[in-house]
């Protein structure tokens, strides 16, 4: 195993000649030890290894063979337990190295086999093995052993161990030790000083901000343009060549490698980047092309291909001094860097978490070349292993190497090689802002063997959705709410729903989140009231709110296409679109009715100019589809109508019996009053659910109330203020109403409507007086969402919104949803720093509507209901909201559908978490 750094002179200075004695008081010996490494103490019994370990290392860092022997045999000197003791020692060492801990092995280690096993463990964990040899005269060691009552060794043991040690000295480096420190004699051991050294790749103390630049490949002009756009000031030499770029506001540039080959000006790129690094304005890691060019300049045999000849030809026109500087620069590059406290890793070809901060040939190879599957594609190029799809690390990994059409985040990784030299773009990531900045290539400088496309993780559009993407415990990274965990059992429940009931998952670009209710009201007779919602947002520092009417239907997501081809281009499914429920099921069983609703939405979007304004071939809408009975007629029959019918049949008879008993002189006034209240509550319950039911026939009676335009091609619109959404919706509704005014209702449609109304009304126990009148078949389908803007610091505005809610609910409306006008809002933690995510909306339901939720006589138990716990529901709402926006972000960024599907599936999985469905 070799690491990436050139061995230091200290590795060799300890190989002193055996003749001559050390001075009585030698100068202190500095023993550099890498902070994450395996230190192997080598010395005979009695050489002072344990004393040395106690003096220079923490007790927790030292793993002693004697201690392990005591663990397994209750006797540290029981040599018969040595095999088991070393099994324990090796296990502990492996666990510590896996955790990235400095580990010291205190054992004699004079035999090659003992050391070989330790070097193997160090290699397995990609850390440097370091040997510290205590070469103390055997007579001194024997005397020390004789003075220890607990250790009496046979006379031949120490001389034999010392002979084995001496035979090993000159071969320790060949065994794989990267550093060897030999201390000769007692005085030199006593004078030694261990100094911990940081790994070359450990720059965690640098916190940025950074501008991380993708693969340049000799495109010097594009690099100048990108740096200028990022705010850097170029410095040029007398010949006008850029030799440095001064960053703005203390920022630092970081280059992911592949500066050279293929492009028009490799020397110019090297001159600029080398100058920035020398001035402290930039960091750079090597790419595979620097590695190969450096070996070629060193005179080593390499295959001249993939643009190397262009670099050699261009460098031939430079001075020998410049070529030497370039060689030295490329030779000194470190495979990868840990930055910002370990939260950021920059490398060339990507790096799994187990390699972060490690030093080995394997780590360097992966950082330079990545990992392949062993297969080749149709172009004869290796197929890259999709490591980023499996990455779940805490650090953001920024890399390049494999060209992608556009940069995108995949599981907290991002590939910045956007194929500038192939005619694509040169891309940089602003960190910690996570902002991507790109400039176009001036031309195609080098024809790619494979078209600039889809091989890198996160850019392989042709890859199908896969069970492995969603099965088992998952961690989904969201830009809004960090990492969201999905438990295995919840993922299994979502798989059941998705596989049995959901529509084509390629169309499921979004699932709406659950919504938390407002805090319980203490007002007499109310469980929920707007005042609590206003007070909560005021406490979160949210001043401007929008109150939106809550419709009498079911949540629906509408994907509507301008033409069938528009959907096929993005979603791989041709057609007019789809309408689905919160659980991904097709909302309407009738495909013809679905197409009719989508046709009305498409026509309204076309007539209102929304397709053109947003520059899109499709729209994704969040909406309510009415009536409730359109989706839940069986639920209404079995649950709500049955309760109303039972109460209507039983309670009059009970009251009649009580009245007869009272006529006989029994004192039943209290019981009779209670039953009268129950009868009134049951009647109110029946009237409440009937308001949500009316007959439909075809489009007749169907109403769609959109309230948000979620997305269009290349845009996540859900983050826009709610007043913008409502303005778009008003235009859609107005366009539909205008079209409807020109159509007339036919007699056949009216007759069909009457027949349907009579059948549904009879099924739900409705009379002609209670059944709502539906709209005609060519009446408007799109329905306006009532709203009111509220300033929480304006008491008059708050009072007006409260009065509006009271009017809505008194007229039988469900209530309203209170949202921050700005859509996405965070609290402040102090000093202006963003804190937690504020609830995107809370529902405030009306007093009579809550009878449907909690039962006819729920008002009798308000004190108990006010104690309901809302914490889990609120947490669920935030997590699902963040996942939904993450899906829309990925959709807008053009990421493949399997990436969009990941957070959508997570929303469905979270829906199976145990939470009171009535909240």
C-alpha positions in Angstrom: 0.0 0.0 0.0 1.2 3.5 -0.9 -0.2 6.8 0.1 -0.3 9.9 -2.1 2.5 11.9 -0.4 6.2 11.6 -1.1 7.9 9.9 1.9 9.6 12.4 4.1 13.3 12.2 5.1 12.2 11.2 8.6 11.2 7.8 7.2 14.8 7.0 6.4 16.8 8.9 9.0 16.2 6.2 11.7 18.1 3.5 9.8 21.3 4.1 11.8 24.3 1.9 11.8 24.4 -0.6 14.7 27.9 0.4 15.8 28.5 3.1 18.3 26.5 4.0 21.4 23.9 6.8 21.6 24.9 9.9 23.5 24.0 10.0 27.2 21.8 13.0 26.7 20.8 13.0 23.0 18.7 15.8 21.5 15.0 15.1 21.5 13.9 13.0 18.6 10.8 14.2 16.8 8.6 11.3 15.8 5.9 12.5 13.3 2.7 10.4 13.6 -0.3 10.9 11.3 -3.4 11.8 13.4 -5.4 8.9 11.9 -3.1 5.9 11.6 -2.1 2.6 13.1 1.0 2.9 15.3 2.7 -0.5 15.9 5.2 -0.5 18.8 8.0 -3.0 18.1 10.4 -4.2 20.9 11.4 -7.1 23.1 9.7 -7.8 26.4 11.0 -5.2 28.8 11.9 -2.6 26.2 9.5 -0.1 27.8 6.7 -0.1 25.1 3.9 0.2 27.7 5.7 3.0 29.5 6.3 4.7 26.1 2.6 4.3 25.1 1.4 5.8 28.4 3.7 8.8 28.1 2.8 9.7 24.5 -0.8 8.5 23.8 -4.1 8.6 25.5 -5.1 5.4 27.4 -8.1 4.9 25.0 -5.8 4.9 22.0 -3.6 2.1 23.2 -4.6 -1.6 22.6 -2.3 -3.9 24.6 -1.8 -7.6 24.0 -1.4 -8.1 27.7 -4.7 -6.4 28.4 -6.5 -8.5 25.8 -4.9 -11.7 27.2 -6.3 -10.7 30.6 -9.8 -10.2 29.0 -9.9 -13.7 27.7 -8.0 -15.6 30.4 -8.1 -13.4 33.6 -4.3 -13.5 33.5 -2.2 -11.1 31.4 0.7 -13.6 31.5 -1.2 -16.7 30.4 0.6 -17.4 27.1 -1.7 -20.2 26.3 -4.4 -17.6 25.6 -2.3 -15.6 23.2 -4.2 -16.7 20.0 -7.6 -15.7 21.4 -6.1 -12.5 22.9 -4.8 -11.4 19.5 -8.1 -12.2 17.9 -9.6 -9.7 20.4 -6.8 -7.2 19.7 -7.3 -7.3 16.0 -11.0 -6.9 16.3 -10.7 -3.8 18.5 -8.0 -2.3 16.2 -10.3 -2.8 13.2 -13.3 -1.1 15.0 -11.2 1.9 16.0 -9.7 2.3 12.5 -13.1 2.0 10.9 -14.2 4.9 13.2 -11.2 7.0 12.1 -9.4 6.8 15.5 -5.6 6.9 16.0 -4.8 3.4 17.4 -1.5 2.2 19.0 -0.7 -1.5 19.3 1.3 -2.4 22.4 2.8 -5.8 21.8 6.3 -7.2 21.1 5.5 -7.4 17.3 9.0 -8.7 16.6 7.8 -11.5 14.4 7.0 -10.7 10.7 3.7 -12.6 10.8 2.4 -10.5 13.8 3.2 -7.3 12.0 1.8 -8.6 8.7 -1.6 -9.0 10.2 -1.6 -5.5 11.6 -0.5 -4.0 8.2 -3.3 -5.9 6.6 -5.9 -4.4 9.0 -4.5 -0.9 8.3 -4.8 -1.5 4.5 -8.4 -2.7 4.9 -9.2 0.6 6.6 -7.1 2.8 4.3 -4.9 4.2 7.1 -1.1 4.5 7.3 0.7 1.9 9.3 3.6 3.4 11.3 6.3 1.5 13.2 8.0 2.8 16.3 10.9 0.4 17.2 12.3 0.4 20.7 15.8 -1.1 20.2 16.9 -1.5 23.8 19.9 -3.7 24.7 18.7 -7.3 25.7 20.6 -7.0 29.0 18.5 -4.0 30.1 15.3 -5.8 29.0 16.2 -8.9 30.9 17.0 -6.9 34.1 13.6 -5.1 33.9 11.8 -8.4 33.5 13.6 -9.9 36.6 12.4 -6.9 38.6 8.8 -7.6 37.8 7.3 -10.1 40.2 4.4 -10.8 37.8 6.7 -11.6 34.8 9.5 -14.2 35.0 10.5 -15.2 31.5 12.9 -18.1 30.6 16.4 -16.8 30.0 16.3 -17.5 26.2 13.2 -15.5 25.4 14.6 -11.9 25.4 17.8 -12.8 23.4 15.6 -14.6 20.8 13.2 -11.7 20.6 16.1 -9.2 20.1 17.6 -11.3 17.3 14.2 -11.3 15.6 13.9 -7.6 16.0 17.3 -6.9 14.5 16.6 -9.1 11.5 13.4 -7.1 10.9 14.8 -3.6 11.0 15.8 -3.2 7.4 12.6 -4.8 6.0 9.9 -2.8 7.8 9.2 -0.5 4.9 9.1 -3.4 2.5 6.4 -4.9 4.8 4.2 -1.9 4.1 5.0 0.6 7.0 4.9 4.1 5.6 7.0 5.5 8.4 9.6 3.7 10.5 11.0 5.4 13.6 13.9 3.5 15.3 14.9 4.5 18.9 18.2 3.0 20.0 19.0 2.7 23.7 17.3 3.9 26.8 18.4 7.6 26.5 17.0 7.9 22.9 13.7 6.3 24.0 13.4 8.7 26.9 14.2 11.7 24.7 11.7 10.9 22.0 8.7 13.2 21.4 5.7 12.1 19.4 4.2 14.9 17.3 0.8 14.3 15.7 0.5 15.5 12.1 -2.6 16.2 10.2 -3.3 14.3 7.1 -2.5 16.1 3.9 -6.2 15.9 2.9 -7.5 17.3 6.2 -8.4 21.0 5.7 -11.4 20.9 7.9 -10.3 24.2 9.4 -11.0 25.9 6.1 -14.7 26.8 6.2 -15.1 28.8 3.0 -17.1 30.1 1.3 -15.9 28.2 -1.7 -16.4 28.3 -5.5 -15.8 24.8 -6.7 -15.1 24.5 -10.4 -15.7 21.5 -12.6 -13.5 19.9 -15.3 -11.8 22.5 -17.5 -9.8 20.4 -19.9 -7.7 23.3 -21.3 -10.7 25.7 -21.8 -8.8 28.7 -20.5 -11.1 31.4 -22.0 -14.2 29.8 -20.5 -12.5 29.6 -17.2 -11.7 33.3 -17.3 -15.4 34.0 -18.1 -16.6 31.8 -15.2 -14.2 33.3 -12.7 -15.2 36.8 -13.8 -18.9 35.9 -13.4 -18.1 34.6 -9.9 -16.6 37.9 -9.0 -12.9 37.1 -9.3 -10.5 39.8 -10.5 -8.0 38.4 -13.0 -4.3 39.3 -12.7 -2.2 39.1 -15.9 1.5 39.1 -16.6 3.4 41.4 -19.0 2.3 39.2 -21.9 -1.4 39.5 -21.0 -1.6 36.0 -19.7 -3.8 35.4 -16.6 -1.6 34.3 -13.7 -3.9 34.7 -10.8 -7.5 35.6 -9.9 -8.3 37.4 -6.7 -11.5 36.1 -5.1 -14.3 38.4 -3.7 -15.2 38.6 0.0 -12.7 36.1 1.2 -13.9 33.3 -1.0 -11.6 30.5 -2.2 -11.7 28.6 -5.5 -11.4 24.8 -5.5 -10.7 22.9 -8.7 -11.9 19.3 -9.0 -9.1 18.3 -11.5 -8.9 17.5 -15.2 -7.4 20.9 -15.9 -5.6 19.6 -18.8 -5.9 17.7 -22.2 -8.3 18.0 -25.1 -8.8 21.7 -25.0 -7.1 24.6 -26.8 -4.9 26.0 -23.9 -3.7 23.5 -21.3 -0.6 25.7 -20.4 -2.9 28.7 -19.9 -5.2 26.8 -17.5 -2.2 25.5 -15.6 -0.6 28.9 -15.4 -3.7 30.5 -14.0 -4.6 27.7 -11.5 -1.0 27.3 -10.4 -0.8 31.0 -9.7 -4.1 31.0 -7.7 -2.9 28.0 -5.6 0.5 29.7 -5.0 -1.2 32.9 -3.9 -3.6 31.1 -1.5 -6.6 31.9 -3.6 -7.4 28.4 -4.7 -7.1 24.7 -3.8 -6.8 21.9 -6.4 -7.2 18.1 -6.4 -5.8 16.0 -9.2 -7.8 14.4 -12.0 -6.9 11.3 -13.9 -5.6 13.5 -16.8 -3.2 15.3 -14.5 -2.0 12.0 -13.2 -1.3 10.7 -16.7 0.2 14.0 -18.0 2.5 14.2 -15.0 3.8 10.7 -15.7 4.3 11.5 -19.3 6.3 14.6 -18.4 8.4 12.5 -16.0 9.4 10.3 -19.0 7.3 7.3 -18.0 5.7 5.1 -20.5 2.0 6.0 -21.0 -0.6 5.5 -23.7 -1.1 8.7 -25.6 -4.9 9.0 -26.0 -7.9 11.0 -24.8 -6.4 14.4 -25.6 -3.0 13.8 -24.0 -1.2 14.6 -27.3 -2.8 18.0 -27.4 -1.3 18.8 -24.0 2.1 17.5 -24.8 2.2 19.5 -28.1 1.1 22.7 -26.3 3.6 22.3 -23.4 6.4 21.7 -26.0 6.0 25.4 -26.8 6.6 26.4 -23.1 9.9 26.9 -21.3 11.6 24.0 -19.5 11.2 26.0 -16.3 7.4 26.1 -16.8 7.2 22.4 -17.6 9.2 21.7 -14.5 6.9 23.8 -12.4 3.9 22.1 -13.9 5.4 18.6 -13.2 6.0 19.6 -9.6 2.5 21.1 -9.2 0.8 18.0 -10.5 3.1 15.7 -8.5 2.1 17.5 -5.2 -1.7 17.4 -5.6 -3.5 15.5 -2.9 -6.3 13.1 -3.9 -9.1 14.8 -2.1 -9.8 17.4 0.6 -12.0 17.5 3.7 -13.3 21.0 4.1 -15.6 23.0 6.4 -15.4 20.7 9.4 -15.8 17.6 7.3 -19.1 18.8 5.8 -17.6 19.1 2.3 -15.4 16.7 0.4 -13.9 17.7 -3.0 -12.4 15.1 -5.3 -12.2 14.3 -8.9 -14.2 11.1 -9.5 -16.3 10.8 -6.4 -15.6 9.1 -3.1 -17.8 6.9 -0.8 -18.0 8.0 2.8 -15.7 5.2 4.0 -12.8 6.8 2.1 -13.2 10.3 3.3 -10.0 11.5 4.9 -8.3 8.2 4.4 -4.9 7.7 2.8 -4.1 4.7 0.6 -3.5 3.7 -3.0 -7.0 2.4 -3.2 -8.5 5.8 -2.0 -6.3 7.7 -4.4 -7.3 5.4 -7.3 -11.0 5.8 -6.5 -10.6 9.6 -6.2 -8.9 9.8 -9.6 -10.7 7.2 -11.7 -13.9 6.2 -9.8 -15.2 2.6 -9.8 -16.4 0.7 -12.8 -18.7 -2.3 -13.1 -16.3 -4.3 -15.3 -18.6 -3.8 -18.3 -18.1 -1.6 -21.3 -20.8 0.3 -23.2 -21.5 0.4 -26.9 -18.7 2.9 -27.3 -16.2 0.7 -25.7 -15.9 2.8 -22.6 -16.1 1.5 -19.1 -19.5 1.6 -17.3 -19.2 3.6 -14.1 -20.5 2.1 -10.9 -23.4 4.4 -9.7 -21.9 5.1 -6.3 -23.7 8.3 -5.8 -27.1 6.5 -5.9 -26.1 4.6 -2.8 -24.3 7.5 -1.0 -25.9 8.4 2.3 -23.0 10.3 3.9 -23.3 13.5 5.9 -20.6 15.3 3.8 -21.5 16.9 0.5 -19.3 15.3 -2.1 -18.4 17.5 -5.1 -16.7 15.9 -8.0 -16.4 15.7 -11.8 -14.8 13.2 -14.2 -17.9 11.9 -16.0 -19.6 14.5 -18.2 -23.3 15.2 -17.6 -25.6 17.5 -19.5 -26.3 19.6 -16.4 -25.2 19.5 -12.8 -27.7 18.2 -10.2 -27.6 17.0 -6.6 -27.9 13.3 -6.0 -27.9 12.1 -2.4 -25.8 15.0 -1.2 -23.4 14.7 -4.1 -23.0 16.8 -7.2 -21.0 16.2 -10.4 -19.7 19.4 -11.9 -18.3 18.0 -15.2 -20.8 19.5 -17.7 -18.6 18.8 -20.7 -17.2 22.2 -21.5 -14.6 20.9 -23.9 -17.3 18.9 -25.6 -19.3 22.0 -26.3 -21.3 21.9 -23.1 -20.8 24.3 -20.2 -18.2 25.0 -17.5 -19.9 24.8 -14.1 -19.1 26.0 -10.6 -20.8 25.4 -7.3 -21.0 28.2 -4.8 -20.7 26.7 -1.4 -22.4 26.8 1.1 -25.1 28.6 -1.0 -25.5 25.4 -3.1 -25.9 27.7 -6.1 -24.8 26.4 -9.5 -23.2 28.9 -12.0 -22.4 27.9 -15.6 -21.0 29.5 -18.7 -21.4 28.0 -22.2 -18.5 26.7 -24.1 -17.3 28.9 -26.9 -17.3 25.9 -29.3 -16.9 22.1 -29.3 -13.2 21.9 -28.8 -13.0 18.1 -28.8 -15.4 15.5 -30.2 -16.5 13.1 -27.5 -16.3 9.4 -28.0 -19.7 9.1 -26.4 -22.4 11.8 -26.7 -22.6 14.1 -23.8 -25.3 12.4 -21.9 -26.4 10.0 -19.3 -23.7 7.9 -17.8 -23.1 9.7 -14.5 -25.2 9.1 -11.4 -28.2 11.4 -11.4 -28.2 12.0 -15.2 -29.2 8.6 -16.6 -32.7 9.4 -17.8 -33.1 6.0 -19.5 -32.7 4.1 -16.2 -36.1 2.7 -15.1 -37.6 3.1 -11.7 -36.2 0.3 -9.5 -37.3 -1.4 -6.4 -33.9 -0.7 -4.8 -34.6 3.0 -5.0 -37.4 2.8 -2.5 -37.2 -0.5 -0.5 -35.9 -0.6 3.1 -34.9 2.2 5.3 -34.2 5.3 3.3 -32.6 8.7 3.9 -33.8 11.4 1.5 -31.8 14.6 1.4 -34.0 17.7 1.0 -32.7 21.2 0.4 -35.4 22.7 2.6 -35.5 20.4 5.7 -32.2 18.4 5.6 -32.3 14.6 5.8 -35.7 12.9 6.1 -35.7 9.3 7.3 -38.2 6.7 6.0 -38.5 3.6 8.2 -38.4 0.2 6.6 -42.0 -0.7 7.7 -43.3 2.6 6.2 -41.5 1.9 2.9 -43.1 -1.5 2.8 -46.6 0.0 3.3 -46.0 2.5 0.5 -44.8 -0.3 -1.8 -48.1 -2.1 -1.2 -50.1 1.0 -2.2 -47.8 1.9 -5.1 -47.8 -1.6 -6.6 -51.5 -2.3 -6.2 -53.3 1.0 -6.6 -51.2 3.8 -7.9 -51.3 5.1 -11.4 -48.1 4.9 -13.6 -45.4 6.1 -11.2 -43.6 8.0 -14.0 -46.4 10.5 -13.8 -46.3 10.9 -10.1 -44.1 14.0 -9.9 -45.7 15.2 -6.7 -47.8 14.1 -3.7 -49.3 16.8 -1.5 -48.4 16.9 2.1 -50.7 16.4 5.0 -51.8 19.6 6.8 -51.6 20.4 10.5 -54.6 21.9 12.2 -54.4 25.1 14.2 -53.9 24.8 18.0 -57.0 24.0 20.0 -59.2 26.9 20.8 -60.4 27.7 24.3 -63.4 29.6 23.1 -66.7 28.3 24.3 -68.2 25.8 21.8 -65.1 25.8 19.5 -62.3 23.3 19.0 -60.6 25.3 16.2 -60.7 29.1 15.6 -58.7 31.4 13.4 -57.3 33.4 16.3 -55.0 30.5 17.3 -53.6 30.3 13.7 -52.9 34.0 13.6 -51.3 34.0 17.0 -49.0 31.1 16.0 -47.8 32.8 12.8 -47.3 36.0 14.6 -45.1 34.2 17.2 -43.0 32.8 14.3 -42.5 36.3 13.0 -44.7 35.9 9.9 -46.6 39.1 9.3 -48.3 38.6 5.9 -50.7 35.7 5.5 -53.3 34.6 3.0 -56.5 32.9 4.2 -57.9 30.5 1.5 -61.4 29.0 1.4 -61.4 25.3 2.1 -63.5 23.5 -0.5 -66.1 20.8 -0.1 -64.2 18.1 -2.0 -61.0 15.9 -2.0 -57.4 16.9 -2.6 -56.4 16.3 -6.2 -53.1 16.8 -8.2 -53.7 17.6 -11.8 -51.0 17.1 -14.5 -52.3 18.6 -17.7 -50.5 18.6 -21.1 -50.7 21.2 -23.8 -50.3 18.3 -26.2 -49.6 14.6 -25.8 -46.0 14.9 -27.0 -45.2 17.3 -24.2 -45.8 14.7 -21.5 -43.9 12.0 -23.4 -40.8 14.3 -23.7 -40.5 14.7 -19.9 -42.4 11.8 -18.4 -42.1 9.1 -21.0 -45.9 8.7 -21.1 -48.0 10.2 -23.9 -51.4 11.5 -23.2 -53.5 14.5 -21.9 -52.3 14.1 -18.3 -53.6 12.6 -15.1 -55.5 13.4 -11.9 -54.5 11.6 -8.7 -55.2 11.5 -5.1 -53.0 12.2 -2.1 -51.9 8.5 -2.2 -51.1 8.4 -5.9 -54.3 6.6 -7.0 -56.2 7.7 -10.1 -58.9 10.1 -8.8 -61.6 9.1 -11.2 -62.3 5.5 -12.3 -63.8 6.8 -15.5 -61.0 7.5 -18.0 -63.5 9.5 -20.2 -64.4 11.8 -17.3 -60.7 12.3 -16.5 -60.0 13.2 -20.1 -63.0 15.6 -20.0 -61.8 17.4 -16.9 -58.3 17.6 -18.3 -59.6 19.0 -21.5 -61.4 21.8 -19.7 -58.2 22.7 -17.8 -56.1 22.5 -21.0 -58.5 24.8 -22.8 -58.5 27.3 -20.0 -54.7 27.3 -19.8 -54.5 27.8 -23.5 -57.2 30.5 -23.6 -55.7 32.4 -20.6 -52.2 32.3 -22.2 -50.7 30.5 -19.2 -48.9 27.9 -21.3 -47.2 30.7 -23.3 -46.4 32.9 -20.3 -44.7 30.1 -18.4 -43.0 28.7 -21.5 -44.2 25.2 -20.9 -45.9 22.2 -22.5 -47.5 21.0 -19.3 -48.7 22.3 -15.9 -48.9 20.6 -12.5 -51.7 21.9 -10.3 -52.7 21.4 -6.7 -56.5 21.4 -6.4 -59.7 20.3 -4.7 -62.1 18.2 -6.8 -65.7 18.4 -5.9 -68.1 17.0 -4.8 -66.7 14.9 -2.0 -69.2 12.2 -3.1 -67.5 12.0 -6.5 -64.6 10.0 -4.8 -66.1 8.9 -1.5 -69.7 7.9 -2.3 -69.2 4.4 -0.8 -67.7 5.8 2.3 -70.6 8.2 2.6 -73.1 5.4 2.3 -71.4 3.0 4.7 -70.2 5.5 7.4 -71.9 8.8 7.3 -75.3 8.1 5.8 -75.6 5.0 8.0 -75.0 7.0 11.2 -77.5 9.6 10.1 -80.1 7.0 9.2 -79.6 5.1 12.5 -79.9 8.3 14.5 -83.0 9.4 12.6 -84.7 6.1 13.2 -83.7 5.5 16.9 -83.7 8.9 18.5 -87.3 9.9 17.7 -88.5 6.6 19.1 -86.4 7.1 22.3 -87.8 10.7 22.7 -91.3 9.4 22.3 -90.8 6.8 24.9 -89.3 9.3 27.3 -92.2 11.7 26.8 -94.7 8.8 27.5 -92.8 8.0 30.7 -92.8 11.6 31.8 -96.5 11.7 31.2 -96.8 8.9 33.8 -95.1 11.2 36.4 -91.5 10.0 36.1 -88.8 12.7 36.5 -86.9 12.3 33.2 -86.3 15.9 32.4 -82.5 15.7 32.4 -82.3 12.5 30.4 -84.9 13.9 27.9 -82.9 17.1 27.5 -79.8 15.1 26.8 -81.6 13.0 24.2 -83.0 16.1 22.5 -79.4 17.5 22.3 -78.3 14.2 20.7 -81.2 14.4 18.2 -80.3 17.9 17.3 -76.6 17.0 17.0 -77.5 14.0 14.7 -79.6 16.3 12.5 -76.7 18.8 12.3 -74.4 15.9 11.4 -76.6 14.8 8.6 -76.9 18.3 7.2 -73.2 18.8 7.5 -72.2 15.8 5.3 -75.0 16.3 2.8 -73.5 19.7 1.9 -70.6 17.8 0.4 -72.7 15.6 -1.8 -74.5 16.4 -5.0 -75.2 14.3 -8.1 -73.0 14.3 -11.2 -73.4 13.0 -14.7 -70.3 13.3 -16.9 -69.0 16.8 -16.3 -72.3 17.9 -15.0 -71.9 18.8 -11.3 -68.1 18.3 -11.3 -66.1 21.3 -10.0 -62.3 21.6 -9.9 -60.9 24.3 -7.6 -57.1 24.8 -8.2 -55.3 26.8 -5.6 -51.6 26.5 -6.6 -49.6 26.1 -9.8 -46.9 23.7 -8.6 -44.6 23.4 -11.6 -44.0 23.9 -15.2 -41.2 22.9 -17.5 -37.9 23.9 -15.9 -39.6 25.7 -13.0 -40.6 24.9 -9.4 -43.4 27.4 -9.0 -44.5 26.2 -5.6 -42.0 28.5 -3.9 -43.6 31.6 -5.5 -45.9 33.8 -3.3 -49.5 32.6 -2.9 -51.0 35.7 -4.4 -49.2 35.0 -7.7 -50.7 31.5 -7.7 -54.2 32.7 -7.0 -53.9 35.3 -9.8 -52.9 32.5 -12.2 -55.9 30.5 -11.0 -58.3 33.4 -11.4 -57.2 33.6 -15.0 -57.9 29.9 -15.6 -61.3 30.2 -13.9 -62.2 33.3 -15.9 -61.2 31.6 -19.2 -63.3 28.6 -18.4 -66.3 30.7 -17.4 -66.0 32.7 -20.6 -66.1 29.5 -22.7 -69.0 28.2 -20.7 -71.1 31.3 -21.4 -71.1 30.5 -25.0 -72.4 26.9 -24.6 -76.0 25.8 -23.8 -77.3 22.9 -21.9 -79.2 20.3 -23.9 -82.4 18.7 -22.8 -80.7 15.3 -22.8 -78.0 16.6 -20.4 -80.7 18.0 -18.1 -82.6 14.7 -18.1 -79.4 12.7 -17.3 -78.7 15.2 -14.5 -82.1 14.7 -13.0 -81.9 10.9 -13.1 -78.4 10.9 -11.5 -79.5 13.4 -8.9 -82.5 11.3 -7.9 -80.4 8.1 -7.6 -77.6 9.7 -5.5 -80.0 11.6 -3.3 -81.9 8.5 -2.5 -78.8 6.6 -1.7 -77.6 9.3 0.7 -81.0 9.9 2.4 -81.3 13.3 0.7 -84.7 14.8 -0.1 -85.3 17.2 -3.1 -85.0 20.1 -0.7 -81.6 19.1 0.7 -79.8 18.0 -2.5 -77.7 20.7 -4.0 -78.5 21.8 -7.6 -75.6 20.8 -9.9 -74.3 22.9 -12.8 -75.1 22.1 -16.3 -72.9 19.9 -18.5 -71.3 22.9 -20.1 -71.3 25.0 -17.0 -67.9 26.1 -15.7 -65.8 23.3 -14.2 -63.1 25.4 -12.8 -64.0 27.0 -9.5 -62.5 30.1 -7.8 -60.8 29.9 -4.4 -62.0 32.6 -2.1 -59.2 34.4 -0.2 -58.3 37.2 2.1 -54.9 38.8 2.7 -54.1 39.4 6.4 -51.5 41.5 8.1 -51.0 40.0 11.6 -50.0 43.3 13.0 -53.3 44.9 11.8 -56.0 44.1 14.3 -58.7 45.2 11.9 -57.5 42.9 9.2 -57.3 40.0 11.7 -60.9 40.8 12.8 -62.1 40.9 9.2 -60.5 37.5 8.4 -62.1 36.0 11.5 -65.5 37.4 10.5 -65.1 36.0 7.0 -64.3 32.5 8.5 -67.4 32.7 10.7 -69.5 33.6 7.6 -68.1 30.8 5.6 -68.6 28.1 8.3 -72.1 29.4 9.3 -73.1 28.9 5.6 -71.9 25.3 5.7 -68.4 25.8 4.5 -65.6 23.6 5.7 -63.4 26.4 6.9 -60.2 27.9 5.6 -56.4 27.3 5.3 -54.1 30.0 6.7 -50.7 30.2 4.9 -47.7 32.5 4.9 -48.1 34.7 1.8 -44.4 34.1 0.9 -44.9 30.2 0.7 -41.5 29.1 2.2 -40.7 30.8 5.5 -38.1 30.1 8.2 -37.9 31.4 11.7 -34.8 33.3 12.8 -32.4 31.7 15.4 -30.8 35.1 16.2 -28.3 37.2 14.4 -30.4 36.9 11.3 -29.6 33.2 10.8 -32.3 31.0 9.4 -33.9 28.6 11.8 -36.6 26.1 11.6 -39.2 25.8 8.8 -42.5 27.5 9.5 -45.7 25.5 8.8 -46.6 26.0 5.2 -50.3 26.1 6.1 -52.7 25.3 8.9 -56.3 24.4 8.5 -59.0 26.0 10.6 -62.2 23.9 10.3 -65.7 25.0 11.1 -67.7 24.0 14.1 -70.3 22.1 12.1 -67.8 20.4 9.7 -66.0 19.0 12.7 -69.1 16.9 13.5 -68.2 14.9 10.4 -64.7 14.3 11.7 -65.3 13.7 15.4 -69.0 12.6 15.5 -72.4 14.2 15.9 -72.1 15.0 19.6 -68.3 15.9 19.7 -69.2 19.3 21.3 -70.0 17.4 24.5 -66.3 16.4 24.8 -64.5 19.5 23.8 -62.4 19.6 27.0 -61.0 16.2 26.2 -60.4 16.9 22.5 -58.6 20.1 23.3 -55.8 17.9 24.8 -55.1 16.1 21.5 -51.4 16.0 20.7 -50.5 17.8 17.5 -46.7 17.4 17.6 -46.4 14.4 15.4 -48.9 15.8 12.9 -47.0 19.0 12.6 -43.7 17.2 12.2 -45.2 15.0 9.5 -46.6 18.1 7.7 -43.2 19.7 7.6 -41.4 16.6 6.4 -43.9 15.9 3.7 -43.9 19.5 2.6 -40.1 19.5 2.3 -40.1 16.2 0.3 -42.8 17.6 -2.0 -40.7 20.7 -2.8 -37.6 18.5 -3.2 -39.4 16.5 -5.8 -40.4 19.7 -7.6 -36.9 21.0 -7.5 -35.6 17.8 -9.0 -38.3 17.9 -11.7 -37.4 21.5 -12.6 -33.7 20.7 -12.7 -34.4 18.1 -15.3 -33.2 15.2 -13.1 -34.2 11.7 -14.1 -37.7 10.5 -13.0 -36.3 7.9 -10.6 -34.7 10.8 -8.7 -38.0 12.8 -8.7 -39.8 9.6 -7.6 -37.6 9.1 -4.6 -39.0 12.0 -2.4 -42.5 11.4 -3.8 -42.4 7.8 -2.6 -41.1 9.0 0.7 -44.2 11.2 1.1 -46.4 8.1 0.5 -44.3 6.1 3.0 -44.7 8.8 5.7 -48.4 8.7 5.3 -48.3 5.2 6.9 -46.9 6.6 10.1 -49.3 6.2 13.0 -51.1 9.5 13.5 -54.7 10.3 14.3 -56.4 10.7 10.9 -58.9 13.1 12.3 -56.3 15.7 13.0 
